[in-house]
């Protein structure tokens, strides 16, 4: 499905009924990376919304320049379009950065947050240099080379252990991405702020999921965020790599559903009263 949000066609999926859970994908992927979460959550009585950020998947880019806040404003616009007041939001890596912006600027719209293989800090010197190198290569017409390099970076250390089905899916998504989208997204990521000072003031219930073999986001960020977030429900490091929701889907889903049930202990009783009514999460603060 697609909807015009903030003047741009945004691709999304909307499954099930009940309290809403919205997922935000990583760069350079798209909303399909969250398919392993759809059926278990819908079967458990949740409404699941998947969204493509601008330029990714089925979403248009339009602009030559995008900021992290642009992505988060599109998320809020989609919630408004779908008539959703509040949602639990889960983001992975870039999706986590967008979620940080949502928590800072739209906290009343976020009933709970799940940060998967995400970190609050901005780029260090080495990361800035590498990102600049990738952007320069894109602008020099080396799009295929950049895509392959990004794929290799994402699966580094797991070339043999990562299931072939996941590797093939990820490589296909990256190959299908427009070079302009990569250029714009890499610049947006490079300009992200350091959200560390925000953490101590975040009252939103939060679940942290790291991965001990993640080559992109070091798993120690999970512990560091847990120490700062005053309402951290749980911080877990699963055995796996960057795509922890795909690689360790069963464990991830069980953990996430536990978090959701903790957020909405009265959900089933509310559904019995009026199944057609849009239900808000009853967050445990």
URGIGI-V661277 format. One record per pair of residues at least 6 apart in sequence whose ideal C-beta (glycine too) atoms are under 6 Angstrom apart, sorted by the first residue. I is the first residue (numbers start at 1). J is the second residue. Records with the same first field share a line. If there is no record, write none. Layout:
I = J + J
This chain:
1 = 12
2 = 9 + 11
3 = 10 + 81
5 = 74 + 77 + 78
6 = 74 + 77
8 = 60 + 62
9 = 60
10 = 59 + 74
11 = 52 + 57 + 58 + 59
12 = 51
13 = 50
14 = 49
15 = 38 + 42 + 48
16 = 42 + 47 + 48
17 = 47
18 = 45 + 46 + 47
19 = 46 + 264 + 279 + 281
20 = 47 + 84 + 87
21 = 41 + 46 + 48 + 88
22 = 49 + 87 + 89
23 = 34 + 50 + 90
24 = 91 + 95 + 98
25 = 31 + 33 + 95
26 = 92 + 93 + 94 + 95
27 = 94 + 185
28 = 150 + 174 + 177 + 182
29 = 173
30 = 52 + 56 + 57 + 173
31 = 50 + 51 + 52 + 57
34 = 50
36 = 246 + 249
38 = 48
40 = 253
41 = 48
42 = 48
44 = 257
51 = 78
52 = 58 + 59
53 = 71
54 = 61 + 66
55 = 61 + 181
61 = 181
66 = 184 + 188
67 = 188
68 = 97 + 101 + 188 + 192
69 = 101
71 = 98
72 = 98 + 101 + 102
76 = 106
86 = 109 + 111 + 280
88 = 111 + 112
89 = 99 + 110 + 113
90 = 114
91 = 98 + 99
92 = 116 + 117
93 = 117 + 118
96 = 115 + 118
97 = 192
99 = 113
100 = 195
102 = 110
103 = 110 + 202 + 204
104 = 198
110 = 204
111 = 281 + 283
112 = 205 + 263
113 = 204 + 206
114 = 207
115 = 208
116 = 209 + 244 + 245
117 = 211 + 214 + 217 + 242 + 244
119 = 217 + 221
120 = 195 + 196
121 = 194
122 = 192 + 194
123 = 190
131 = 186 + 190
134 = 146 + 186
135 = 186
137 = 146
138 = 146 + 179 + 182 + 183
143 = 179
147 = 174 + 175
151 = 171 + 174
154 = 242
155 = 162
156 = 215
157 = 213 + 215
158 = 241
166 = 246
199 = 228 + 229
200 = 228
202 = 229
203 = 231
205 = 231 + 233 + 263 + 283
206 = 229 + 232
207 = 233 + 234 + 259
208 = 222 + 225 + 226 + 235
209 = 236
210 = 219 + 222 + 237
211 = 238 + 240 + 241 + 244
212 = 219 + 237 + 239
213 = 241
214 = 241 + 242
216 = 242
219 = 237
222 = 235 + 237
226 = 232 + 235
233 = 259
238 = 244 + 248 + 251
240 = 247 + 248
244 = 252
245 = 252
263 = 281 + 283
264 = 281 + 282
266 = 282
270 = 279
